[in-house]
């Protein structure tokens, strides 16, 4: 039984790392787009604003996934 718990734990740790990486990526991209929006003309702003909105949504989704996975991991330890 310990073997399976270790395997599951290892898998969860890998997934947690992937989630964290995705959050960082979307946060970085969002920040870059916000900086870019200050330098561009109106037509490009609307498109950039949509991209920022997308990355904000993705950040929220991945943060929720991260919370769920962390909860599962803590339940496995109990």
PyMOL Python script that loads the backbone (N, CA, C, O; Angstrom):
from pymol import cmd

cmd.read_pdbstr("""\
ATOM      1  N   UNK A   1       0.822  -1.195   0.000  1.00  0.00           N
ATOM      2  CA  UNK A   1       0.000   0.000   0.000  1.00  0.00           C
ATOM      3  C   UNK A   1       0.865   1.258   0.000  1.00  0.00           C
ATOM      4  O   UNK A   1       0.536   2.250  -0.651  1.00  0.00           O
ATOM      5  N   UNK A   2       1.945   1.207   0.719  1.00  0.00           N
ATOM      6  CA  UNK A   2       2.862   2.344   0.762  1.00  0.00           C
ATOM      7  C   UNK A   2       3.409   2.668  -0.628  1.00  0.00           C
ATOM      8  O   UNK A   2       3.603   3.831  -0.982  1.00  0.00           O
ATOM      9  N   UNK A   3       3.649   1.624  -1.396  1.00  0.00           N
ATOM     10  CA  UNK A   3       4.171   1.802  -2.748  1.00  0.00           C
ATOM     11  C   UNK A   3       3.231   2.681  -3.580  1.00  0.00           C
ATOM     12  O   UNK A   3       3.672   3.605  -4.265  1.00  0.00           O
ATOM     13  N   UNK A   4       1.941   2.381  -3.509  1.00  0.00           N
ATOM     14  CA  UNK A   4       0.968   3.140  -4.290  1.00  0.00           C
ATOM     15  C   UNK A   4       0.848   4.577  -3.800  1.00  0.00           C
ATOM     16  O   UNK A   4       0.707   5.504  -4.598  1.00  0.00           O
ATOM     17  N   UNK A   5       0.905   4.754  -2.500  1.00  0.00           N
ATOM     18  CA  UNK A   5       0.843   6.113  -1.956  1.00  0.00           C
ATOM     19  C   UNK A   5       2.030   6.935  -2.427  1.00  0.00           C
ATOM     20  O   UNK A   5       1.888   8.113  -2.754  1.00  0.00           O
ATOM     21  N   UNK A   6       3.195   6.314  -2.460  1.00  0.00           N
ATOM     22  CA  UNK A   6       4.394   7.017  -2.923  1.00  0.00           C
ATOM     23  C   UNK A   6       4.277   7.377  -4.399  1.00  0.00           C
ATOM     24  O   UNK A   6       4.652   8.473  -4.816  1.00  0.00           O
ATOM     25  N   UNK A   7       3.759   6.451  -5.173  1.00  0.00           N
ATOM     26  CA  UNK A   7       3.592   6.710  -6.614  1.00  0.00           C
ATOM     27  C   UNK A   7       2.587   7.836  -6.857  1.00  0.00           C
ATOM     28  O   UNK A   7       2.807   8.719  -7.687  1.00  0.00           O
ATOM     29  N   UNK A   8       1.497   7.785  -6.124  1.00  0.00           N
ATOM     30  CA  UNK A   8       0.477   8.825  -6.256  1.00  0.00           C
ATOM     31  C   UNK A   8       1.050  10.165  -5.826  1.00  0.00           C
ATOM     32  O   UNK A   8       0.833  11.184  -6.482  1.00  0.00           O
ATOM     33  N   UNK A   9       1.777  10.157  -4.726  1.00  0.00           N
ATOM     34  CA  UNK A   9       2.384  11.391  -4.216  1.00  0.00           C
ATOM     35  C   UNK A   9       3.359  11.979  -5.243  1.00  0.00           C
ATOM     36  O   UNK A   9       3.372  13.187  -5.478  1.00  0.00           O
ATOM     37  N   UNK A  10       4.163  11.118  -5.841  1.00  0.00           N
ATOM     38  CA  UNK A  10       5.122  11.585  -6.843  1.00  0.00           C
ATOM     39  C   UNK A  10       4.389  12.192  -8.046  1.00  0.00           C
ATOM     40  O   UNK A  10       4.778  13.242  -8.557  1.00  0.00           O
ATOM     41  N   UNK A  11       3.340  11.526  -8.481  1.00  0.00           N
ATOM     42  CA  UNK A  11       2.540  12.039  -9.592  1.00  0.00           C
ATOM     43  C   UNK A  11       1.939  13.402  -9.234  1.00  0.00           C
ATOM     44  O   UNK A  11       1.961  14.329 -10.043  1.00  0.00           O
ATOM     45  N   UNK A  12       1.407  13.513  -8.026  1.00  0.00           N
ATOM     46  CA  UNK A  12       0.805  14.770  -7.589  1.00  0.00           C
ATOM     47  C   UNK A  12       1.840  15.888  -7.535  1.00  0.00           C
ATOM     48  O   UNK A  12       1.542  17.026  -7.897  1.00  0.00           O
ATOM     49  N   UNK A  13       3.029  15.580  -7.095  1.00  0.00           N
ATOM     50  CA  UNK A  13       4.091  16.586  -7.035  1.00  0.00           C
ATOM     51  C   UNK A  13       4.463  17.075  -8.433  1.00  0.00           C
ATOM     52  O   UNK A  13       4.702  18.264  -8.643  1.00  0.00           O
ATOM     53  N   UNK A  14       4.508  16.152  -9.374  1.00  0.00           N
ATOM     54  CA  UNK A  14       4.803  16.521 -10.765  1.00  0.00           C
ATOM     55  C   UNK A  14       3.701  17.428 -11.308  1.00  0.00           C
ATOM     56  O   UNK A  14       3.986  18.443 -11.943  1.00  0.00           O
ATOM     57  N   UNK A  15       2.447  17.063 -11.061  1.00  0.00           N
ATOM     58  CA  UNK A  15       1.329  17.871 -11.532  1.00  0.00           C
ATOM     59  C   UNK A  15       1.325  19.243 -10.867  1.00  0.00           C
ATOM     60  O   UNK A  15       1.017  20.247 -11.508  1.00  0.00           O
ATOM     61  N   UNK A  16       1.665  19.285  -9.594  1.00  0.00           N
ATOM     62  CA  UNK A  16       1.724  20.561  -8.886  1.00  0.00           C
ATOM     63  C   UNK A  16       2.787  21.461  -9.506  1.00  0.00           C
ATOM     64  O   UNK A  16       2.572  22.663  -9.664  1.00  0.00           O
ATOM     65  N   UNK A  17       3.917  20.890  -9.852  1.00  0.00           N
ATOM     66  CA  UNK A  17       4.976  21.655 -10.514  1.00  0.00           C
ATOM     67  C   UNK A  17       4.485  22.198 -11.860  1.00  0.00           C
ATOM     68  O   UNK A  17       4.738  23.355 -12.194  1.00  0.00           O
ATOM     69  N   UNK A  18       3.787  21.367 -12.625  1.00  0.00           N
ATOM     70  CA  UNK A  18       3.261  21.803 -13.920  1.00  0.00           C
ATOM     71  C   UNK A  18       2.262  22.945 -13.747  1.00  0.00           C
ATOM     72  O   UNK A  18       2.283  23.920 -14.498  1.00  0.00           O
ATOM     73  N   UNK A  19       1.402  22.816 -12.764  1.00  0.00           N
ATOM     74  CA  UNK A  19       0.409  23.860 -12.500  1.00  0.00           C
ATOM     75  C   UNK A  19       1.097  25.164 -12.132  1.00  0.00           C
ATOM     76  O   UNK A  19       0.744  26.228 -12.640  1.00  0.00           O
ATOM     77  N   UNK A  20       2.073  25.077 -11.253  1.00  0.00           N
ATOM     78  CA  UNK A  20       2.813  26.262 -10.830  1.00  0.00           C
ATOM     79  C   UNK A  20       3.504  26.923 -12.019  1.00  0.00           C
ATOM     80  O   UNK A  20       3.518  28.149 -12.132  1.00  0.00           O
ATOM     81  N   UNK A  21       4.066  26.122 -12.891  1.00  0.00           N
ATOM     82  CA  UNK A  21       4.722  26.658 -14.089  1.00  0.00           C
ATOM     83  C   UNK A  21       3.727  27.388 -14.986  1.00  0.00           C
ATOM     84  O   UNK A  21       4.035  28.450 -15.528  1.00  0.00           O
ATOM     85  N   UNK A  22       2.552  26.823 -15.137  1.00  0.00           N
ATOM     86  CA  UNK A  22       1.538  27.454 -15.982  1.00  0.00           C
ATOM     87  C   UNK A  22       1.061  28.767 -15.373  1.00  0.00           C
ATOM     88  O   UNK A  22       0.842  29.745 -16.088  1.00  0.00           O
ATOM     89  N   UNK A  23       0.903  28.788 -14.063  1.00  0.00           N
ATOM     90  CA  UNK A  23       0.511  30.034 -13.394  1.00  0.00           C
ATOM     91  C   UNK A  23       1.565  31.102 -13.641  1.00  0.00           C
ATOM     92  O   UNK A  23       1.238  32.239 -13.983  1.00  0.00           O
ATOM     93  N   UNK A  24       2.817  30.739 -13.469  1.00  0.00           N
ATOM     94  CA  UNK A  24       3.902  31.696 -13.678  1.00  0.00           C
ATOM     95  C   UNK A  24       3.928  32.200 -15.118  1.00  0.00           C
ATOM     96  O   UNK A  24       4.120  33.391 -15.361  1.00  0.00           O
ATOM     97  N   UNK A  25       3.736  31.293 -16.066  1.00  0.00           N
ATOM     98  CA  UNK A  25       3.725  31.681 -17.475  1.00  0.00           C
ATOM     99  C   UNK A  25       2.628  32.703 -17.753  1.00  0.00           C
ATOM    100  O   UNK A  25       2.876  33.739 -18.370  1.00  0.00           O
ATOM    101  N   UNK A  26       1.418  32.405 -17.296  1.00  0.00           N
ATOM    102  CA  UNK A  26       0.299  33.302 -17.575  1.00  0.00           C
ATOM    103  C   UNK A  26       0.450  34.631 -16.839  1.00  0.00           C
ATOM    104  O   UNK A  26       0.060  35.673 -17.365  1.00  0.00           O
ATOM    105  N   UNK A  27       1.001  34.609 -15.648  1.00  0.00           N
ATOM    106  CA  UNK A  27       1.241  35.862 -14.933  1.00  0.00           C
ATOM    107  C   UNK A  27       2.272  36.712 -15.669  1.00  0.00           C
ATOM    108  O   UNK A  27       2.102  37.923 -15.810  1.00  0.00           O
ATOM    109  N   UNK A  28       3.328  36.079 -16.129  1.00  0.00           N
ATOM    110  CA  UNK A  28       4.369  36.797 -16.867  1.00  0.00           C
ATOM    111  C   UNK A  28       3.806  37.386 -18.160  1.00  0.00           C
ATOM    112  O   UNK A  28       4.036  38.555 -18.470  1.00  0.00           O
ATOM    113  N   UNK A  29       3.073  36.574 -18.905  1.00  0.00           N
ATOM    114  CA  UNK A  29       2.508  37.032 -20.174  1.00  0.00           C
ATOM    115  C   UNK A  29       1.528  38.178 -19.946  1.00  0.00           C
ATOM    116  O   UNK A  29       1.527  39.163 -20.685  1.00  0.00           O
ATOM    117  N   UNK A  30       0.704  38.040 -18.929  1.00  0.00           N
ATOM    118  CA  UNK A  30      -0.249  39.102 -18.606  1.00  0.00           C
ATOM    119  C   UNK A  30       0.481  40.404 -18.286  1.00  0.00           C
ATOM    120  O   UNK A  30       0.082  41.473 -18.748  1.00  0.00           O
ATOM    121  N   UNK A  31       1.526  40.314 -17.512  1.00  0.00           N
ATOM    122  CA  UNK A  31       2.295  41.506 -17.145  1.00  0.00           C
ATOM    123  C   UNK A  31       2.920  42.150 -18.385  1.00  0.00           C
ATOM    124  O   UNK A  31       2.897  43.372 -18.534  1.00  0.00           O
ATOM    125  N   UNK A  32       3.473  41.328 -19.266  1.00  0.00           N
ATOM    126  CA  UNK A  32       4.073  41.844 -20.497  1.00  0.00           C
ATOM    127  C   UNK A  32       3.024  42.562 -21.345  1.00  0.00           C
ATOM    128  O   UNK A  32       3.290  43.627 -21.902  1.00  0.00           O
ATOM    129  N   UNK A  33       1.848  41.980 -21.439  1.00  0.00           N
ATOM    130  CA  UNK A  33       0.782  42.589 -22.234  1.00  0.00           C
ATOM    131  C   UNK A  33       0.306  43.900 -21.610  1.00  0.00           C
ATOM    132  O   UNK A  33       0.001  44.857 -22.321  1.00  0.00           O
ATOM    133  N   UNK A  34       0.245  43.937 -20.302  1.00  0.00           N
ATOM    134  CA  UNK A  34      -0.153  45.176 -19.631  1.00  0.00           C
ATOM    135  C   UNK A  34       0.860  46.287 -19.891  1.00  0.00           C
ATOM    136  O   UNK A  34       0.484  47.447 -20.057  1.00  0.00           O
ATOM    137  N   UNK A  35       2.123  45.940 -19.926  1.00  0.00           N
ATOM    138  CA  UNK A  35       3.145  46.931 -20.241  1.00  0.00           C
ATOM    139  C   UNK A  35       3.041  47.371 -21.700  1.00  0.00           C
ATOM    140  O   UNK A  35       3.218  48.546 -22.023  1.00  0.00           O
ATOM    141  N   UNK A  36       2.755  46.426 -22.556  1.00  0.00           N
ATOM    142  CA  UNK A  36       2.643  46.712 -23.991  1.00  0.00           C
ATOM    143  C   UNK A  36       1.456  47.630 -24.282  1.00  0.00           C
ATOM    144  O   UNK A  36       1.520  48.476 -25.173  1.00  0.00           O
ATOM    145  N   UNK A  37       0.394  47.460 -23.538  1.00  0.00           N
ATOM    146  CA  UNK A  37      -0.828  48.228 -23.797  1.00  0.00           C
ATOM    147  C   UNK A  37      -0.604  49.729 -23.617  1.00  0.00           C
ATOM    148  O   UNK A  37      -1.298  50.538 -24.234  1.00  0.00           O
ATOM    149  N   UNK A  38       0.331  50.091 -22.804  1.00  0.00           N
ATOM    150  CA  UNK A  38       0.621  51.503 -22.583  1.00  0.00           C
ATOM    151  C   UNK A  38       1.311  52.143 -23.787  1.00  0.00           C
ATOM    152  O   UNK A  38       1.312  53.366 -23.927  1.00  0.00           O
ATOM    153  N   UNK A  39       1.890  51.328 -24.643  1.00  0.00           N
ATOM    154  CA  UNK A  39       2.697  51.836 -25.749  1.00  0.00           C
ATOM    155  C   UNK A  39       2.008  51.770 -27.114  1.00  0.00           C
ATOM    156  O   UNK A  39       2.570  52.240 -28.103  1.00  0.00           O
ATOM    157  N   UNK A  40       0.822  51.207 -27.186  1.00  0.00           N
ATOM    158  CA  UNK A  40       0.226  50.959 -28.500  1.00  0.00           C
ATOM    159  C   UNK A  40      -0.984  51.847 -28.767  1.00  0.00           C
ATOM    160  O   UNK A  40      -1.492  52.533 -27.880  1.00  0.00           O
ATOM    161  N   UNK A  41      -1.425  51.810 -30.018  1.00  0.00           N
ATOM    162  CA  UNK A  41      -2.573  52.613 -30.435  1.00  0.00           C
ATOM    163  C   UNK A  41      -3.881  51.914 -30.063  1.00  0.00           C
ATOM    164  O   UNK A  41      -3.879  50.758 -29.640  1.00  0.00           O
ATOM    165  N   UNK A  42      -4.984  52.622 -30.223  1.00  0.00           N
ATOM    166  CA  UNK A  42      -6.296  52.159 -29.771  1.00  0.00           C
ATOM    167  C   UNK A  42      -6.719  50.805 -30.361  1.00  0.00           C
ATOM    168  O   UNK A  42      -7.182  49.941 -29.617  1.00  0.00           O
ATOM    169  N   UNK A  43      -6.573  50.601 -31.667  1.00  0.00           N
ATOM    170  CA  UNK A  43      -7.018  49.359 -32.310  1.00  0.00           C
ATOM    171  C   UNK A  43      -6.316  48.137 -31.728  1.00  0.00           C
ATOM    172  O   UNK A  43      -6.929  47.088 -31.529  1.00  0.00           O
ATOM    173  N   UNK A  44      -5.067  48.286 -31.469  1.00  0.00           N
ATOM    174  CA  UNK A  44      -4.310  47.171 -30.913  1.00  0.00           C
ATOM    175  C   UNK A  44      -4.639  46.967 -29.434  1.00  0.00           C
ATOM    176  O   UNK A  44      -4.482  45.868 -28.901  1.00  0.00           O
ATOM    177  N   UNK A  45      -5.090  48.017 -28.790  1.00  0.00           N
ATOM    178  CA  UNK A  45      -5.407  47.921 -27.360  1.00  0.00           C
ATOM    179  C   UNK A  45      -6.528  46.926 -27.096  1.00  0.00           C
ATOM    180  O   UNK A  45      -6.452  46.140 -26.152  1.00  0.00           O
ATOM    181  N   UNK A  46      -7.565  46.956 -27.923  1.00  0.00           N
ATOM    182  CA  UNK A  46      -8.693  46.054 -27.685  1.00  0.00           C
ATOM    183  C   UNK A  46      -8.260  44.600 -27.786  1.00  0.00           C
ATOM    184  O   UNK A  46      -8.683  43.764 -26.988  1.00  0.00           O
ATOM    185  N   UNK A  47      -7.432  44.306 -28.748  1.00  0.00           N
ATOM    186  CA  UNK A  47      -6.940  42.937 -28.893  1.00  0.00           C
ATOM    187  C   UNK A  47      -6.060  42.549 -27.704  1.00  0.00           C
ATOM    188  O   UNK A  47      -6.162  41.439 -27.182  1.00  0.00           O
ATOM    189  N   UNK A  48      -5.216  43.456 -27.293  1.00  0.00           N
ATOM    190  CA  UNK A  48      -4.333  43.194 -26.160  1.00  0.00           C
ATOM    191  C   UNK A  48      -5.141  43.038 -24.880  1.00  0.00           C
ATOM    192  O   UNK A  48      -4.813  42.200 -24.040  1.00  0.00           O
ATOM    193  N   UNK A  49      -6.180  43.824 -24.724  1.00  0.00           N
ATOM    194  CA  UNK A  49      -7.042  43.708 -23.544  1.00  0.00           C
ATOM    195  C   UNK A  49      -7.707  42.334 -23.505  1.00  0.00           C
ATOM    196  O   UNK A  49      -7.840  41.736 -22.438  1.00  0.00           O
ATOM    197  N   UNK A  50      -8.120  41.838 -24.661  1.00  0.00           N
ATOM    198  CA  UNK A  50      -8.703  40.496 -24.726  1.00  0.00           C
ATOM    199  C   UNK A  50      -7.681  39.435 -24.325  1.00  0.00           C
ATOM    200  O   UNK A  50      -8.015  38.479 -23.625  1.00  0.00           O
ATOM    201  N   UNK A  51      -6.451  39.604 -24.764  1.00  0.00           N
ATOM    202  CA  UNK A  51      -5.397  38.662 -24.396  1.00  0.00           C
ATOM    203  C   UNK A  51      -5.146  38.698 -22.892  1.00  0.00           C
ATOM    204  O   UNK A  51      -4.965  37.656 -22.262  1.00  0.00           O
ATOM    205  N   UNK A  52      -5.138  39.884 -22.328  1.00  0.00           N
ATOM    206  CA  UNK A  52      -4.941  40.020 -20.882  1.00  0.00           C
ATOM    207  C   UNK A  52      -6.074  39.314 -20.137  1.00  0.00           C
ATOM    208  O   UNK A  52      -5.841  38.622 -19.146  1.00  0.00           O
ATOM    209  N   UNK A  53      -7.277  39.495 -20.616  1.00  0.00           N
ATOM    210  CA  UNK A  53      -8.434  38.848 -20.002  1.00  0.00           C
ATOM    211  C   UNK A  53      -8.290  37.327 -20.044  1.00  0.00           C
ATOM    212  O   UNK A  53      -8.573  36.640 -19.062  1.00  0.00           O
ATOM    213  N   UNK A  54      -7.853  36.814 -21.180  1.00  0.00           N
ATOM    214  CA  UNK A  54      -7.635  35.374 -21.319  1.00  0.00           C
ATOM    215  C   UNK A  54      -6.624  34.872 -20.289  1.00  0.00           C
ATOM    216  O   UNK A  54      -6.861  33.869 -19.616  1.00  0.00           O
ATOM    217  N   UNK A  55      -5.506  35.570 -20.172  1.00  0.00           N
ATOM    218  CA  UNK A  55      -4.469  35.126 -19.244  1.00  0.00           C
ATOM    219  C   UNK A  55      -4.939  35.248 -17.792  1.00  0.00           C
ATOM    220  O   UNK A  55      -4.554  34.437 -16.950  1.00  0.00           O
ATOM    221  N   UNK A  56      -5.747  36.227 -17.499  1.00  0.00           N
ATOM    222  CA  UNK A  56      -6.316  36.352 -16.153  1.00  0.00           C
ATOM    223  C   UNK A  56      -7.206  35.150 -15.839  1.00  0.00           C
ATOM    224  O   UNK A  56      -7.150  34.591 -14.744  1.00  0.00           O
ATOM    225  N   UNK A  57      -8.017  34.769 -16.806  1.00  0.00           N
ATOM    226  CA  UNK A  57      -8.877  33.594 -16.621  1.00  0.00           C
ATOM    227  C   UNK A  57      -8.041  32.334 -16.422  1.00  0.00           C
ATOM    228  O   UNK A  57      -8.342  31.510 -15.559  1.00  0.00           O
ATOM    229  N   UNK A  58      -7.001  32.194 -17.218  1.00  0.00           N
ATOM    230  CA  UNK A  58      -6.146  31.011 -17.101  1.00  0.00           C
ATOM    231  C   UNK A  58      -5.441  30.970 -15.742  1.00  0.00           C
ATOM    232  O   UNK A  58      -5.291  29.900 -15.151  1.00  0.00           O
ATOM    233  N   UNK A  59      -5.016  32.116 -15.257  1.00  0.00           N
ATOM    234  CA  UNK A  59      -4.380  32.177 -13.938  1.00  0.00           C
ATOM    235  C   UNK A  59      -5.364  31.679 -12.882  1.00  0.00           C
ATOM    236  O   UNK A  59      -5.001  30.878 -12.021  1.00  0.00           O
ATOM    237  N   UNK A  60      -6.597  32.149 -12.948  1.00  0.00           N
ATOM    238  CA  UNK A  60      -7.609  31.722 -11.980  1.00  0.00           C
ATOM    239  C   UNK A  60      -7.885  30.226 -12.071  1.00  0.00           C
ATOM    240  O   UNK A  60      -7.994  29.548 -11.050  1.00  0.00           O
ATOM    241  N   UNK A  61      -7.996  29.718 -13.276  1.00  0.00           N
ATOM    242  CA  UNK A  61      -8.250  28.286 -13.469  1.00  0.00           C
ATOM    243  C   UNK A  61      -7.121  27.459 -12.876  1.00  0.00           C
ATOM    244  O   UNK A  61      -7.370  26.500 -12.145  1.00  0.00           O
ATOM    245  N   UNK A  62      -5.884  27.822 -13.187  1.00  0.00           N
ATOM    246  CA  UNK A  62      -4.751  27.035 -12.703  1.00  0.00           C
ATOM    247  C   UNK A  62      -4.556  27.172 -11.199  1.00  0.00           C
ATOM    248  O   UNK A  62      -4.096  26.234 -10.548  1.00  0.00           O
ATOM    249  N   UNK A  63      -4.897  28.318 -10.646  1.00  0.00           N
ATOM    250  CA  UNK A  63      -4.816  28.469  -9.191  1.00  0.00           C
ATOM    251  C   UNK A  63      -5.840  27.574  -8.498  1.00  0.00           C
ATOM    252  O   UNK A  63      -5.551  26.984  -7.457  1.00  0.00           O
ATOM    253  N   UNK A  64      -7.032  27.475  -9.075  1.00  0.00           N
ATOM    254  CA  UNK A  64      -8.045  26.571  -8.518  1.00  0.00           C
ATOM    255  C   UNK A  64      -7.573  25.124  -8.604  1.00  0.00           C
ATOM    256  O   UNK A  64      -7.738  24.351  -7.660  1.00  0.00           O
ATOM    257  N   UNK A  65      -6.987  24.766  -9.736  1.00  0.00           N
ATOM    258  CA  UNK A  65      -6.447  23.409  -9.881  1.00  0.00           C
ATOM    259  C   UNK A  65      -5.351  23.147  -8.859  1.00  0.00           C
ATOM    260  O   UNK A  65      -5.270  22.060  -8.287  1.00  0.00           O
ATOM    261  N   UNK A  66      -4.519  24.140  -8.636  1.00  0.00           N
ATOM    262  CA  UNK A  66      -3.445  24.011  -7.654  1.00  0.00           C
ATOM    263  C   UNK A  66      -4.026  23.779  -6.257  1.00  0.00           C
ATOM    264  O   UNK A  66      -3.547  22.918  -5.520  1.00  0.00           O
ATOM    265  N   UNK A  67      -5.049  24.540  -5.897  1.00  0.00           N
ATOM    266  CA  UNK A  67      -5.678  24.383  -4.590  1.00  0.00           C
ATOM    267  C   UNK A  67      -6.280  22.990  -4.434  1.00  0.00           C
ATOM    268  O   UNK A  67      -6.121  22.355  -3.391  1.00  0.00           O
ATOM    269  N   UNK A  68      -6.968  22.515  -5.468  1.00  0.00           N
ATOM    270  CA  UNK A  68      -7.572  21.187  -5.418  1.00  0.00           C
ATOM    271  C   UNK A  68      -6.513  20.107  -5.237  1.00  0.00           C
ATOM    272  O   UNK A  68      -6.679  19.185  -4.438  1.00  0.00           O
ATOM    273  N   UNK A  69      -5.431  20.234  -5.985  1.00  0.00           N
ATOM    274  CA  UNK A  69      -4.375  19.235  -5.897  1.00  0.00           C
ATOM    275  C   UNK A  69      -3.711  19.266  -4.528  1.00  0.00           C
ATOM    276  O   UNK A  69      -3.428  18.216  -3.952  1.00  0.00           O
ATOM    277  N   UNK A  70      -3.465  20.444  -4.012  1.00  0.00           N
ATOM    278  CA  UNK A  70      -2.870  20.549  -2.677  1.00  0.00           C
ATOM    279  C   UNK A  70      -3.792  19.941  -1.626  1.00  0.00           C
ATOM    280  O   UNK A  70      -3.332  19.300  -0.681  1.00  0.00           O
ATOM    281  N   UNK A  71      -5.092  20.146  -1.795  1.00  0.00           N
ATOM    282  CA  UNK A  71      -6.062  19.559  -0.867  1.00  0.00           C
ATOM    283  C   UNK A  71      -6.010  18.036  -0.946  1.00  0.00           C
ATOM    284  O   UNK A  71      -6.010  17.359   0.082  1.00  0.00           O
ATOM    285  N   UNK A  72      -5.965  17.498  -2.157  1.00  0.00           N
ATOM    286  CA  UNK A  72      -5.865  16.049  -2.333  1.00  0.00           C
ATOM    287  C   UNK A  72      -4.595  15.512  -1.695  1.00  0.00           C
ATOM    288  O   UNK A  72      -4.601  14.465  -1.046  1.00  0.00           O
ATOM    289  N   UNK A  73      -3.512  16.242  -1.888  1.00  0.00           N
ATOM    290  CA  UNK A  73      -2.235  15.794  -1.337  1.00  0.00           C
ATOM    291  C   UNK A  73      -2.275  15.791   0.189  1.00  0.00           C
ATOM    292  O   UNK A  73      -1.742  14.878   0.820  1.00  0.00           O
ATOM    293  N   UNK A  74      -2.892  16.788   0.778  1.00  0.00           N
ATOM    294  CA  UNK A  74      -2.969  16.830   2.241  1.00  0.00           C
ATOM    295  C   UNK A  74      -3.887  15.731   2.763  1.00  0.00           C
ATOM    296  O   UNK A  74      -3.640  15.175   3.833  1.00  0.00           O
ATOM    297  N   UNK A  75      -4.947  15.413   2.017  1.00  0.00           N
ATOM    298  CA  UNK A  75      -5.843  14.328   2.417  1.00  0.00           C
ATOM    299  C   UNK A  75      -5.144  12.975   2.333  1.00  0.00           C
ATOM    300  O   UNK A  75      -5.416  12.081   3.134  1.00  0.00           O
ATOM    301  N   UNK A  76      -4.259  12.829   1.381  1.00  0.00           N
ATOM    302  CA  UNK A  76      -3.517  11.569   1.241  1.00  0.00           C
ATOM    303  C   UNK A  76      -2.586  11.345   2.427  1.00  0.00           C
ATOM    304  O   UNK A  76      -2.334  10.206   2.819  1.00  0.00           O
ATOM    305  N   UNK A  77      -2.079  12.427   2.992  1.00  0.00           N
ATOM    306  CA  UNK A  77      -1.154  12.313   4.114  1.00  0.00           C
ATOM    307  C   UNK A  77      -1.875  11.917   5.391  1.00  0.00           C
ATOM    308  O   UNK A  77      -1.275  11.316   6.282  1.00  0.00           O
ATOM    309  N   UNK A  78      -3.149  12.246   5.486  1.00  0.00           N
ATOM    310  CA  UNK A  78      -3.912  11.946   6.705  1.00  0.00           C
ATOM    311  C   UNK A  78      -4.180  10.491   6.876  1.00  0.00           C
ATOM    312  O   UNK A  78      -4.811  10.091   7.855  1.00  0.00           O
TER     313      UNK A  78
END
""", "prot")
cmd.dss("prot")
cmd.show_as("cartoon", "prot")
cmd.util.cbc("prot")
cmd.orient("prot")
